[in-house]
Amino acid sequence: MNTEEWDWETSEKCVAFKDWHQQFEWVEEPYVSPDGEIIAAIVNVGEGEFSICANGNIQESSFEKIWRLRFTPDGRLTALASDAGEWTVTVDGAAWENRFSYVWNPLFSDDGHSIAVSFQQDGQYGMALNDVPWEQTYMNLTDAFLSADGQHTAASVQMIAAGESEIHKFQAGTISAAVNGKAWDRNFVNVWGKAVSHDGARVAAEVRLTLYDYTIAVNGVPWEKTYSSVWEPVFNPLSGKFIAPVRQDGKWMLVEEGQLLWRKPFHQLWHPQFSPDGKNLAAIVATEFGKWSVAINGQAWNIRIGELITDMVFSPDGRKVAVVVKDNERWGIAVQDSVWKNTFDMVWKPVFSPDNTHIAAKVEKDGKYTIVMDDRIWPHTCDAAWDPVFHPEGELLLFRTIEDGVYRRRVIPIRGIWG
Amino acid sequence: MDNMAAKPDETILDEGIEKGAALLTDERIEKTILRVLNTEGGARIKVYVDTCVHCGLCAEACHYYLSHDNDPRFSPAGKVRQTLGEMIARKGKVDREFMKKAAEIAATQCNLCKRCAMYCPFGIDVAYLMSVVRRITHLLGMTPQYIQATAHSHSVSMNQMWVREDEWPDTLQWQEEEARSEMPKLRIPLEKEGADIMYSVIGPEPKFQAQLLYQAAILMNAAGVNWTMPATPGWDNSDMAMFTGDSELMGRIKRQHFETAARLKVKKIVMGECGHAFRSVYDTGNRWLGWKIPPIPIVHAIEFYYDLIKEGRIKIAQKYAEPVTLHDPCNVVRGGGLHEKARYVIRAICDNLIEMHPNREHNYCCCAGGGVINCGPPYKMARINGNRVKAEQLFAVKARGARTLIAPCHNCHSGLEDINHYYGLEMNVKFIGDILYQVMEKPE
């Protein structure tokens, strides 16, 4: 996302979203482009006929069904659409050439240039990347994956047919991973979450070798050590190896290709994440039953959260971590081992400013939405809001909201927000 | 009756148990038992087993015992004695024939209903002890075939019924289209981030009972609920791994369910009329992962209906006229305390509720729950014979006028259908949602 090229000059742009409701039979929940220039929604234009309205303009093509309307990170408007019993992907109103019996689970690369979907065609399953389906298809497919650079697709695929009651055949291994359409040479009892090395040469996945032996397999070759459970692997950009949380003797620990990475085990440990420079490693952990925290490089924060920690994010310089927390039935934000005083009915993933000094997030309270930044609440209540976006130099914030039926794209100097 | 059904005391040859047992050695059995007793069970097991004074109060609480003419082999204490008690007494030195019988008792002669725990003067939780036996048999690879197959489905598809990833949203879209013939602007909003509620169901609904999804969609739309359903795995709240003793898989399933809700930024998960799934998301599965309480609040359908009716969001056009009785499901009543809310709902939608006895937290189990019905056709008659007392209870309430039997739990529903059919009760077995859909006002 090159946000520098966005319009940061115009202080406010509006679209009369409410008017759409008079124009169409019904209007579904809207989505807004990352740059805030477009608001779009699936609209019903007649019995069994749907289209997409963007900034008040209806797309020319209509379909019997449309769902999963989403903007790619680079601002293209995508949806899954069906006509005459066939499904396809539409991008800015243009349908892919390929048609399928069904498509689902659209995935976008970080830059938005790649779009992948899972498809089913005449009972066979595969993935399609940028309108190019896998040549090889399979009898079933789950856990689809697209690499962050958009170059590689992968999924768990069924290699051997087994009746539901053929439990021992299943336990001998019927599942593998297909990477860019080609299956690994080895089957497993199960294959789940995946990760890819930065050069794209290696794909790792959680696998179950027997009903009891879990490990990570890289390009189909399992680690030597097995565990009573594992969670999904993550690529370590500095070591070039894969890490994963593993469970042993009732505790969770972090290992790198079988070698202990963090000395201290935890009651729970998941969502490990490297900082952008790869130098720091954070994970959501439970230090003991019902007591949640964040561990940085193996050391847990002092705070303990009772209900949930989610949406962990590193600052661009990799020195700070923010998370969404839920405690005593209220949602909030914790940054660097400190919980903000404001609580909400819901909090979305925090966003760091490019200079690492500010943190903002979309929040909900009493059915209305607003933005919180550095634990101070923007004194506007909105009917809808999207994640705030910082200007690359950090002095401006882009707010995307709906107030009184009007979509507003606002550019606000950070210093002016709270007076 | 099913040809595969066995007589009550006939030895049932189950491929899952037999093939698993054939691979066992005495050493593996001993090592596995001691591992579970020493590292997973700990003091709790020892305290329970040492505390039991064999007073027999648990026996009268068990529907298997009552249905088998007070045969002590079917009493809860008797079942512990035949399984875990022996394993402890013999320090794990038991043979494969013993383990085969233990597997059958734990998996198919106890519904983990916890009625006995309520009557035990010491509060000994026999359901927990039977779960320990199931854990041991899981680790020994001798879980009954049908429920093991269901656990395999969970492991691949994250749902109970091998519903494929495309089949799930496709089914919801089909039901949405069907329901639009009744409510033209109805929606089943998929992947609507920030909705108030994520509605989750169990695998059989899209597989065999799509009308329940239809009815739920009508209800949600009529009540103006801001809701969504995930289009990804994580939509199924059920959990047979919890009942096979595969705790690791149970945790994986529950993590996906709760993280799906967290991803969708919903404030609550409302679940359909299922009992075991409630136990899994409200008690067992979440806790295995380290969540003391569900990280996203869980609202069972009974409580959800209660709120909608109490708040006036659903209006009743005309109450259901046929006299009804209510079966209190173990997991949501003994386990969740929803019995009075269920009665509030039923009185709001039905003219005449006739109580069966015993009722509320004292109700007899359906004999299907705890994974027993999921052990499949080989055990069907053992299950039906094991709940003669339920049939007697239902005949008694039928004699007082009840014609419709409400069972707000999927396993109860299926198990009671079998009781109903086999014993010739001729009652109409319904979910609350069936009746609510029938009697509610539906906007055009």
Boltz contact constraints between the chains, C-beta under 6 A:
constraints:
  - contact:
      token1: [A, 26]
      token2: [B, 185]
      max_distance: 6.0
  - contact:
      token1: [A, 29]
      token2: [B, 192]
      max_distance: 6.0
  - contact:
      token1: [A, 67]
      token2: [B, 190]
      max_distance: 6.0
  - contact:
      token1: [A, 102]
      token2: [B, 166]
      max_distance: 6.0
  - contact:
      token1: [A, 102]
      token2: [B, 170]
      max_distance: 6.0
  - contact:
      token1: [A, 104]
      token2: [B, 166]
      max_distance: 6.0
  - contact:
      token1: [A, 104]
      token2: [B, 169]
      max_distance: 6.0
  - contact:
      token1: [A, 120]
      token2: [B, 166]
      max_distance: 6.0
  - contact:
      token1: [A, 142]
      token2: [B, 165]
      max_distance: 6.0
  - contact:
      token1: [A, 164]
      token2: [B, 149]
      max_distance: 6.0
  - contact:
      token1: [A, 165]
      token2: [B, 149]
      max_distance: 6.0
  - contact:
      token1: [A, 167]
      token2: [B, 145]
      max_distance: 6.0
  - contact:
      token1: [A, 167]
      token2: [B, 148]
      max_distance: 6.0
  - contact:
      token1: [A, 167]
      token2: [B, 149]
      max_distance: 6.0
  - contact:
      token1: [A, 170]
      token2: [B, 152]
      max_distance: 6.0
  - contact:
      token1: [A, 190]
      token2: [B, 155]
      max_distance: 6.0
  - contact:
      token1: [A, 228]
      token2: [B, 248]
      max_distance: 6.0
  - contact:
      token1: [A, 229]
      token2: [B, 248]
      max_distance: 6.0
  - contact:
      token1: [A, 267]
      token2: [B, 290]
      max_distance: 6.0
  - contact:
      token1: [A, 268]
      token2: [B, 290]
      max_distance: 6.0
  - contact:
      token1: [A, 286]
      token2: [B, 290]
      max_distance: 6.0
  - contact:
      token1: [A, 289]
      token2: [B, 290]
      max_distance: 6.0
  - contact:
      token1: [A, 290]
      token2: [B, 292]
      max_distance: 6.0
  - contact:
      token1: [A, 307]
      token2: [B, 295]
      max_distance: 6.0
  - contact:
      token1: [A, 308]
      token2: [B, 295]
      max_distance: 6.0
  - contact:
      token1: [A, 310]
      token2: [B, 262]
      max_distance: 6.0
  - contact:
      token1: [A, 346]
      token2: [B, 265]
      max_distance: 6.0
